[in-house]
Amino acid sequence: MTLCLYSKCIEMDTNQQTINSKAKEESILDILRSTNKQNELDTTANTLDTMKLEISDTLSESSSCEGSSTNSIPIDHSFNEDEVKETECGMNKESVYQSPLAVLLSSSESFNRSLGECANDLPDEQNLPKKSGLVYGDNHGGGINPNRTNNKNFESTFLPSRSAPKPPVEEKNKKKILLSGNKLSLNKIERGDSIHSVKTRSKKCYGLNPIDTKSDKKSRSIFNLAKRPFLKSKSVGSNMSSGSSSRSISASISTPYDAKHIHHVGVSDSGAYTGLPAEWKNLLISQGITAQEQNETENKQTLQNVVEFYKSEILNLNDKPASKERSISNLLSDDDETDVLSVISPETILSKDSVKVDNSDLVDNTKNADLIEKMSSEVPPIPKAPKISLNDNAETAKPRDISRRAVNKSAANKEFFNSLSKLCILEDPKRLYKNFTEIGHGASGAVFKADDNTETVALKKINIKSHPNKDLILLEIETMKKYTHDNVIEFKNAFFFTSELWVSMEFMDGGNLADVVMNCVLSNNQIGFICKKVLGGINFLHKNGIIHRDIKSDNILINEKGEVKISDFGFCALIREDQGKRNTMVGTPYWMAPEVVNRQNYDQKIDIWSLGIMIIEMVDGEPPYMNETPLRALYLIAKNGTPDFQTKDGLCEVGKDFMYKCLTYDPQDRPSADELLTHRFITDINSDGSIIVPLVKLTKMKKDQE
Ligand SMILES: Nc1ncnc2c1ncn2[C@@H]1O[C@H](COP(=O)(O)OP(=O)(O)OP(=O)(O)O)[C@@H](O)[C@H]1O
């Protein structure tokens, strides 16, 4: 568990050389309490006691600095950023305080890099996060229509997960306690060791320097200490057994020297931080969180949730928690896929005649059985545990048995491709269709219009290899194949050929609703008509236990007949009766329901919220907070609750009432699709599809002019 010293990181007053940790411990314990981590709570409480005693004991021996008030550290305006700052405690002066956001962002090891560097490094496009539902533009998941990236800060908010930069020069093999910003790390502290400082480049670092050595890949935040039993049982001054196994903490902390006060950080009566370094403020502001928002005591929990969410799901910095949606198919590595895909290639193991297209029954199980057998047998052999020769003088090393992981991967390969081949025709769609024209591009790949002798279809090419969640591929195909409804896009076939996966579906010649809302002003009746159709589709899905999870105008397709259909089941999820709620974060930030943003369990009601946001799109042309960075948008969704229109007179009162009902903050109070179908805004609509045909035509005309 990575724990953050949220809002009350340990304050060290280097003048008094005391750690004023009492109130801060409480904060830490509060966080643990609120997350029901009782075990870690107990352990942390013990650890904090131990640490407090040990550190303050040691520090109290020092007397070289003059005292000052706990919340007040004088500023040294002569601070030279290029200078390497250090104290004997390894505490970077400018890292003494961190705002909640900075603390949270820094709590992941992989983000433990210079914030300055982060801010300066433009994200490498290839490194942009590609995680389910939270990547934008043309990458994976919940993509935003590229035409709508009017968000100026947009790109700069994607800080790819990077490995921490090289640690600063330090004495090799030194056993140490590191106190760097909000982190206190122990590295093989043994009896008699003294605590040494680690040089941290102050320039652009601000307490987020790596404090690690390459040997330690795990987060070494203060809370990791809580997991270490040797600390739990340790009492100050106790005798420790010698030797490396005795991991004692009988280290002495030498006195600070040459201490300079860089920043005067305090906490005002209102609980707000004062005197934060400008660079910190800049970072937070660049993320769109204003200074005032950072310090709103009542919203600190919200900010914490949102930053955690942003960090783990968008920046993808955290280790993913075990998720129900992570299955063995996700254990596939790129290499594994390449192996299997090359094996499955019809050119190598299937003669062209061995697979025939049969639309009534996509699966030829006999042939697939051979195929899967072949695939499984070709899975790379399980690597044997490396042999290690041990001599008497060397430290013993126990090899880790990795064979289980390899077995899992093999099974994952087999299962995924087995399922996929059952769902697909093993044929090249490019041989069946002609006149391929690209008509769209989403997170999972390009979408083409093509035709055979009988009809025009849309063909979506799904990039299996880079897809973040193989289960979702299967689910998308299964869902489209299984469920047919007037307001759900009609699935035709899936093709799997030479490692390419294609899905063919009915072609909607009116394109997507996003283009319509950006190009046309919609009337009450047109909005009501579209709501009615989309709600009908949503209701059908919900009744079948499916949450779409990515309802937005980009995923609503229309045609010149005036039909309205939900598409893109790339993030849909099944709600089983025994399961009820889900907690995986997928979707697109601006359309996300507060319960998703707040990392709570959620159910079908999140689609209702997204429908409400879509109504705002139809009135304003864009969803709320579209000009904000995703992080701030998430924060505002969680903090502000039900958003409002920018165009005040854009919708009639009945329509507004419908919209507000969809955007009810508490999902328990938010009506279901079934209930909303009885709302007057829906029942009053008597028009047929012709009502939206002018919108399709105008949009086409405007797009042609572009
Ligand atoms: N059946 C279709 N008929 C016409 N156009 C389509 C069809 N399917 C998709 N498109 C076009 O392609 C775009 C991308 O399609 P889709 O949303 O299914 O892809 P995706 O990769 O899942 O995208 P994302 O997850 O980013 O929304 C749509 O917004 C739409 O413009």
The ligand as an SDF file (V2000), in Angstrom:
LIG
                    3D

 31 33  0  0  0  0  0  0  0  0999 V2000
  -20.9220    2.0160  -37.7860 N   0  0  0  0  0  0  0  0  0  0  0  0
  -20.3860    3.1950  -38.0510 C   0  0  0  0  0  0  0  0  0  0  0  0
  -20.8660    3.9660  -39.0180 N   0  0  0  0  0  0  0  0  0  0  0  0
  -20.3370    5.1480  -39.2900 C   0  0  0  0  0  0  0  0  0  0  0  0
  -19.2930    5.6810  -38.6280 N   0  0  0  0  0  0  0  0  0  0  0  0
  -18.7660    4.9700  -37.6380 C   0  0  0  0  0  0  0  0  0  0  0  0
  -19.2700    3.6830  -37.3020 C   0  0  0  0  0  0  0  0  0  0  0  0
  -18.5680    3.2120  -36.2800 N   0  0  0  0  0  0  0  0  0  0  0  0
  -17.6650    4.1340  -35.9860 C   0  0  0  0  0  0  0  0  0  0  0  0
  -17.7590    5.1980  -36.8020 N   0  0  0  0  0  0  0  0  0  0  0  0
  -16.9400    6.4050  -36.7580 C   0  0  0  0  0  0  0  0  0  0  0  0
  -15.6680    6.1160  -36.2170 O   0  0  0  0  0  0  0  0  0  0  0  0
  -15.4860    6.8230  -34.9910 C   0  0  0  0  0  0  0  0  0  0  0  0
  -14.7130    5.9560  -34.0080 C   0  0  0  0  0  0  0  0  0  0  0  0
  -15.4550    4.7900  -33.7800 O   0  0  0  0  0  0  0  0  0  0  0  0
  -15.5050    4.0780  -32.3820 P   0  0  0  0  0  0  0  0  0  0  0  0
  -15.9640    5.0690  -31.3820 O   0  0  0  0  0  0  0  0  0  0  0  0
  -16.2850    2.8380  -32.4570 O   0  0  0  0  0  0  0  0  0  0  0  0
  -13.9960    3.7410  -32.2270 O   0  0  0  0  0  0  0  0  0  0  0  0
  -13.1920    3.5390  -30.9070 P   0  0  0  0  0  0  0  0  0  0  0  0
  -11.8200    3.1910  -31.3680 O   0  0  0  0  0  0  0  0  0  0  0  0
  -13.8710    2.5820  -30.0500 O   0  0  0  0  0  0  0  0  0  0  0  0
  -13.2630    5.0010  -30.3100 O   0  0  0  0  0  0  0  0  0  0  0  0
  -13.3710    5.6040  -28.8590 P   0  0  0  0  0  0  0  0  0  0  0  0
  -13.2930    4.4980  -27.9020 O   0  0  0  0  0  0  0  0  0  0  0  0
  -12.2330    6.5270  -28.8370 O   0  0  0  0  0  0  0  0  0  0  0  0
  -14.6850    6.3330  -28.8100 O   0  0  0  0  0  0  0  0  0  0  0  0
  -16.8840    7.1850  -34.5180 C   0  0  0  0  0  0  0  0  0  0  0  0
  -16.8830    8.3270  -33.6950 O   0  0  0  0  0  0  0  0  0  0  0  0
  -17.5880    7.4180  -35.8320 C   0  0  0  0  0  0  0  0  0  0  0  0
  -17.3460    8.7070  -36.3210 O   0  0  0  0  0  0  0  0  0  0  0  0
  1  2  1  0
  2  3  1  0
  2  7  2  0
  3  4  2  0
  4  5  1  0
  5  6  2  0
  6  7  1  0
  6 10  1  0
  7  8  1  0
  8  9  2  0
  9 10  1  0
 10 11  1  0
 11 12  1  0
 11 30  1  0
 12 13  1  0
 13 14  1  0
 13 28  1  0
 14 15  1  0
 15 16  1  0
 16 17  2  0
 16 18  1  0
 16 19  1  0
 19 20  1  0
 20 21  2  0
 20 22  1  0
 20 23  1  0
 23 24  1  0
 24 25  2  0
 24 26  1  0
 24 27  1  0
 28 29  1  0
 28 30  1  0
 30 31  1  0
M  END
$$$$
